[in-house]
C-alpha cells in the first residue's frame, strides 16, 4: 500500500492565522469524494508551549520540529517578522529537507525563511509586493519577481501575499492529482482554479471613479469576447477614452499595458480549454490567438511550457484528444 503524501505545516509564536488556515483547509480536510489518496497532514511546532496566533487565537500543535524530517512537502505559512532571523535549528532542518528532495513551499513572508536557509539562491521567488524590495536587498542571490502570484521552481515554490497562498496550494493539488481534482477542490472552496495576472493589479493606485468603472466594464467585456480583433484604438473607443488614457489606466490598475493584459487573459482562457479534448486549432481560435503558432509563442513566453505539455499534465482524467 502506497504511503500518503505527508504535508507538514510549520507553526510558531506569532503564527499568521489566515495563511495557516488556508494550508489546513487544503490539506487537512478529508476528501473521500475525490477518489484519490489524500494527504497525511501534520502541524509541527518549531517552539515549545502554546502558540499565539494573530487574532488572539492559541494553537496547540501535537508534533515537534522533528516531523519536518519525515515530510514530503513542508509549508511555511508566512513568517512572524520579515526582519527577524529564523532560528538556526529551523534553518538546518529546512536545508536538510531540501537536500533529501522534500518540496518546500512558502506563503507571503514565509519566503524569508527559505531565503535565510539558502535554498532559494540562484532561483526565482516571489512574496507580497510590500516585502519584495526588502527580500531582494537582503538576499541578492535570489531572483525576486514582485509581480508573480506564485513561482514553481519544481522543488521550491513561493507565493505572494496571503490569498495568493491559495493559488499556490491549489496549484500543488493540481500537480499532485491532476486538473479534475484541482478543479473540484477549487469548487468546494468557491474560488477559481487559477487566477490570471499578477500582484500589480492589487497594488493600491489612485484612479478616478468614472474611469475605473469604464475600465472594469471594458475588462469584463474583453473576457467575454477574447477572440475579436482587438487593438488599443478599438479598446479605447469602447471604453470612451483616448488611447493614451487607456494605456495609463491599464498600467495603473494592472501593471500592464492593455495589449499585454489581453494576451494574459487569453492565456488563462487557453489553459481552461486545454484541460478539455478540444483540438488545438479551436483552442487558439476561441482564446483569441487566431492561430496555433501565435498560441504556442505566447504560451511558451508566459507559461514556460508548450500547450501540448500543459495539456498532457492537466487534461481532465478520462478525456481524449481527437
C-alpha positions in Angstrom: 0.0 0.0 0.0 1.4 3.4 -1.0 2.1 5.8 1.9 0.1 9.0 1.6 2.0 12.2 0.7 2.9 13.8 4.0 2.4 17.5 4.3 3.9 19.3 7.4 2.9 22.9 8.1 5.1 24.9 10.4 3.6 26.7 13.5 5.4 29.3 15.6 4.6 32.0 18.1 3.0 34.9 16.2 1.5 32.5 13.6 -0.1 34.1 10.5 -3.6 32.8 11.1 -5.0 33.3 7.6 -2.1 31.6 5.8 -2.1 28.8 8.3 -5.9 28.3 7.9 -5.5 28.1 4.1 -3.0 25.3 4.5 -5.2 23.4 6.9 -8.2 23.9 4.6 -6.4 22.5 1.6 -4.6 19.5 3.1 -6.2 18.6 6.4 -9.8 18.1 5.4 -10.7 14.6 4.3 -12.0 14.4 0.8 -13.2 10.9 0.1 -15.5 12.1 -2.7 -12.4 12.8 -4.9 -11.4 9.1 -5.1 -7.7 9.7 -4.6 -5.2 9.1 -1.8 -5.4 12.4 0.0 -2.6 13.9 2.1 -1.4 13.0 5.5 -1.3 16.4 7.2 0.6 17.3 10.4 1.4 20.6 12.1 4.9 20.9 13.6 5.6 23.5 16.3 9.1 24.9 16.0 8.8 26.3 19.5 7.6 25.0 22.8 4.4 26.0 24.6 1.0 27.2 23.4 1.4 29.1 20.1 -0.2 32.6 20.0 -1.6 33.3 16.5 -2.9 36.5 15.0 -6.4 37.5 16.3 -5.9 36.2 19.8 -6.0 32.6 18.9 -3.9 30.0 20.7 -2.8 26.9 18.8 -1.6 23.7 20.4 0.4 21.6 18.0 0.9 17.9 18.6 4.1 17.4 16.7 7.6 18.5 17.3 10.0 20.0 14.7 11.5 16.6 14.1 8.4 15.8 11.9 9.9 18.0 9.3 12.4 15.2 8.6 9.5 13.0 7.6 7.7 15.5 5.4 7.3 15.1 1.6 6.0 18.7 1.5 6.7 21.5 4.0 4.6 24.6 4.1 5.7 27.8 5.8 2.5 29.9 6.2 4.1 33.3 6.5 6.8 34.3 9.0 6.0 36.5 12.0 8.5 39.2 11.2 10.4 39.7 7.9 13.2 41.4 9.8 13.6 38.6 12.3 16.2 35.9 11.6 14.6 32.5 11.8 16.0 30.1 14.4 19.2 28.3 13.4 17.7 24.9 14.2 14.8 25.5 11.9 17.1 26.6 9.0 19.2 23.5 9.5 16.0 21.4 9.2 15.0 23.2 6.0 18.4 22.7 4.4 18.3 19.0 5.3 14.8 18.7 3.9 16.0 20.3 0.7 18.9 18.0 0.4 16.8 14.9 0.6 14.3 16.3 -2.0 11.4 17.4 0.1 9.1 20.0 -1.5 9.4 23.4 0.2 6.6 26.0 0.0 6.2 29.5 1.4 3.2 31.8 1.6 3.8 35.6 1.8 6.7 36.4 4.3 7.4 32.7 4.7 9.9 33.2 1.8 12.3 34.9 4.2 12.7 31.5 6.0 13.6 29.8 2.7 15.9 32.6 1.7 17.7 32.6 5.1 18.2 28.8 4.7 19.9 29.4 1.3 17.6 27.1 -0.7 16.5 30.0 -3.0 20.0 31.0 -4.0 20.0 31.4 -7.8 16.3 30.8 -8.1 13.2 32.8 -8.9 11.0 33.7 -6.0 8.1 35.9 -5.0 6.5 37.3 -1.9 3.9 40.0 -1.0 4.6 43.1 -3.1 5.3 45.1 0.2 8.2 42.8 1.0 9.7 42.3 -2.5 12.2 45.1 -2.3 13.3 44.1 1.2 13.8 40.5 0.1 15.8 41.5 -3.0 18.0 43.8 -0.9 18.7 41.3 1.9 19.2 38.3 -0.4 20.7 39.5 -3.6 21.3 35.9 -4.8 17.5 35.4 -5.0 15.8 36.4 -8.3 12.8 38.3 -6.9 9.8 38.6 -9.2 7.5 41.0 -7.4 4.5 40.7 -9.8 4.0 36.9 -9.7 1.2 35.3 -7.7 3.4 32.2 -7.2 6.5 30.7 -8.7 7.1 27.0 -9.0 10.8 26.1 -9.3 10.0 22.4 -9.1 11.2 21.6 -5.6 10.8 25.1 -4.1 7.5 27.0 -4.6 6.9 30.6 -3.3 3.7 32.6 -3.3 2.8 36.2 -2.9 0.6 37.8 -0.2 -2.0 35.9 1.9 -4.7 34.9 -0.7 -2.1 34.1 -3.3 -1.2 31.2 -1.0 -4.5 29.6 -2.1 -3.4 29.9 -5.7 -0.2 28.1 -4.9 -1.8 25.4 -2.8 -4.4 24.7 -5.5 -1.5 24.5 -8.0 0.1 21.9 -5.8 -3.1 19.8 -5.7 -3.3 20.0 -9.5 0.4 19.0 -9.8 -0.2 16.0 -7.5 -3.6 14.8 -8.5 -4.4 16.4 -11.9 -6.8 19.1 -13.2 -10.1 17.3 -12.3 -9.2 17.0 -8.6 -7.8 20.5 -8.5 -11.0 21.9 -10.1 -13.2 20.0 -7.7 -11.3 21.3 -4.7 -11.5 24.9 -6.1 -15.2 24.5 -6.5 -15.5 23.4 -2.9 -13.6 26.4 -1.8 -15.7 28.6 -4.1 -12.6 30.1 -5.8 -11.3 29.9 -9.4 -8.9 27.0 -10.1 -6.3 29.5 -11.2 -6.2 33.3 -11.5 -4.7 35.3 -14.3 -2.4 38.3 -13.9 0.0 39.2 -11.1 0.2 41.3 -8.0 0.5 44.6 -9.7 -3.3 44.6 -10.1 -3.6 44.7 -6.3 -1.1 47.4 -5.5 -3.1 50.5 -4.5 -3.0 53.2 -7.0 -5.4 56.2 -7.3 -7.8 56.2 -10.2 -10.9 58.4 -10.8 -14.1 56.6 -10.1 -15.6 57.1 -13.5 -12.5 55.9 -15.4 -12.2 52.9 -13.0 -15.8 52.0 -13.8 -15.3 52.2 -17.5 -12.1 50.2 -17.4 -13.7 47.5 -15.3 -16.6 47.2 -17.8 -14.1 47.0 -20.7 -12.2 44.2 -19.0 -15.3 42.3 -18.3 -16.4 42.7 -22.0 -13.0 41.6 -23.3 -13.0 38.5 -21.0 -16.4 37.6 -22.6 -15.2 38.3 -26.2 -11.5 37.4 -26.3 -11.5 36.3 -29.9 -12.2 39.7 -31.5 -9.5 41.7 -33.5 -8.9 44.0 -30.5 -6.5 46.9 -30.8 -5.6 49.6 -28.4 -7.6 52.0 -30.5 -10.7 49.8 -30.6 -10.5 49.1 -26.8 -10.1 52.8 -26.1 -13.2 53.6 -28.3 -15.3 51.0 -26.4 -14.2 52.5 -23.1 -14.9 56.0 -24.3 -11.3 57.0 -23.5 -8.4 58.2 -25.6 -5.8 55.6 -26.3 -3.3 57.4 -24.1 -5.7 57.5 -21.2 -6.5 53.8 -21.7 -2.8 52.9 -21.6 -2.3 54.9 -18.4 -5.3 53.5 -16.7 -4.4 49.9 -17.6 -0.9 50.4 -16.3 -2.1 51.9 -13.0 -4.7 49.2 -12.5 -2.8 46.1 -13.6 0.8 47.0 -14.1 0.4 46.0 -17.7 -0.5 47.7 -21.0 -3.9 46.8 -22.5 -2.3 44.5 -25.2 -0.2 42.5 -22.8 -3.1 42.3 -20.3 -5.3 40.9 -23.1 -2.7 38.3 -24.0 -2.5 37.1 -20.4 -6.3 36.8 -20.2 -6.3 34.8 -23.4 -3.6 32.5 -22.0 -5.9 31.9 -18.9 -8.8 31.0 -21.2 -6.5 28.8 -23.3 -5.4 26.9 -20.1 -9.0 26.1 -19.3 -9.7 24.9 -22.9 -6.5 22.8 -22.9 -8.0 20.8 -20.0 -10.7 19.6 -22.4 -10.2 17.5 -25.6 -10.9 20.5 -27.8 -8.5 20.4 -30.8 -5.6 22.9 -30.5 -6.7 24.9 -33.5 -10.0 25.5 -31.9 -8.4 26.4 -28.5 -6.3 29.0 -30.4 -9.4 30.4 -32.1 -11.7 30.5 -29.1 -9.0 32.1 -26.8 -8.4 34.8 -29.4 -4.9 33.9 -30.7 -6.1 33.2 -34.2 -3.5 30.6 -35.0 -1.8 27.7 -33.3 1.6 29.4 -33.9 0.5 32.5 -32.0 -0.8 30.4 -29.2 2.4 28.4 -28.9 4.5 31.6 -29.0 2.7 33.4 -26.2 2.1 30.2 -24.2 5.9 29.4 -24.1 6.6 33.0 -23.3 4.2 33.3 -20.3 3.8 29.7 -19.1 7.3 28.5 -19.9 6.0 25.3 -21.5 4.1 24.3 -24.6 0.3 24.0 -24.9 0.8 20.3 -25.6 2.9 19.7 -22.5 0.4 21.7 -20.4 -2.4 19.6 -21.8 -0.6 16.4 -21.0 -0.2 17.5 -17.4 -3.7 18.8 -16.9 -6.1 17.2 -19.3 -9.2 16.1 -17.3 -9.0 12.4 -16.5 -10.9 10.2 -18.9 -10.8 12.8 -21.8 -9.1 12.1 -25.0 -7.9 14.5 -27.8 -9.3 13.9 -31.2 
